[in-house]
Amino acid sequence: MITIFLLHIIDKPSLGDHCFYQQKSSAVILYIPAWKNDGKEKHTVFSILDTFYKKEPSEKPKSDMPLVLFLSELTKQGWPCQKFLKEFLLAWSRNCVLSPLYILEPNRETFETASDVVHKFALQTSRPPRIKITVKTGEIAKLKTAAIVNSANENLTLINGVVSKSILLAAGQNIQDECTEIMRQRRHKQLNSKEVVVSSGYNLKCRYVFHGSLASWGEQTLAEFVYICLREADLRRLLSISFPSLGMGNKSYPPDNVAAIMFQTVQRYDIERTMRHLQVVDFVIYEKDSIALVVSIIYDLKYIT
């Protein structure tokens, strides 16, 4: 199955949605302004696509679905295809789109121009990732790393939950005492799913523990939570951070989605970040977790390494 990008050129784009996905016809409809040689149009293309790819998963094609792009409508309306393609590819890169892209163009000269743009863009962006991702199995509380991530409850009661309990047992009572003090200073305001609070590691083999409380899958903000953890690690000048298989316990997150979101978020952060301290991200899979997550993570590794 493929998705087709259908381009429509209009003189004055109206307010509202300029790019949307029609699931039944498997098409993405993209409305862009007419070309007027002042350069503003290309930035509009990037903005529209950037907004589109930040939509909910149900509102856009699956991340691995091949996309087909026809350029003939552009050239008929006077758009330089190289200008459009550069903005199109920049939006893809910024949003870590992993879908294969096929460009169909009957005009040989236009096709060769488009191929040259894509080739040069690939050369400019195909650097080795600055963040190395590793996948490990075992108990995260036993891992030697700069920071580990803990999926706790909203009150930071560490005795609840498999990961939290293992961290508490390995770190000792001091870590619960610090978490209790954190909650007291917050006047017991519960954690939301986009917050991260940091405690010391105590008897663990790490300096810090990043605690967060995940929402249910229907309201999940997993990407935001992972992104905040990565940014916090960079802010603290840490070289490494380790994540458990988030949401796989009481929250019952689907393994395939968890793997895809976590990997794509690291990739997006690696592109967007301005700090460059973080070098290694570990994904630690507990032996009793679903084998489907292991398969998903190994499959997704090919997009990163």
Secondary structure, 3 states (H helix, E strand, C coil): CCEEEEEEEECCCCCCCCEEEECCCCEEEEEEECCCCCCHHHHHHHHHHHHHCCCCHHHCCCCCCCEEEECHHHHHCCCCHHHHHHHHHHHHHHCCCCCCEEEECCCHHHHHHHHHHHHHHHHHHCCCCCCEEEEEECCHHHCCCCEEEEECCCCCCCCCCHHHHHHHHHHCHHHHHHHHHHHHHCCCCCCCCCCCEEEECCCCCCCEEEEECCCCHHHCCHHHHHHHHHHHHHHCCCCEEEEECCCCCCCCCCHHHHHHHHHHHHHHHHHHCCCCCCCEEEEEECCCCCHHHHHHHHHHHCCCC
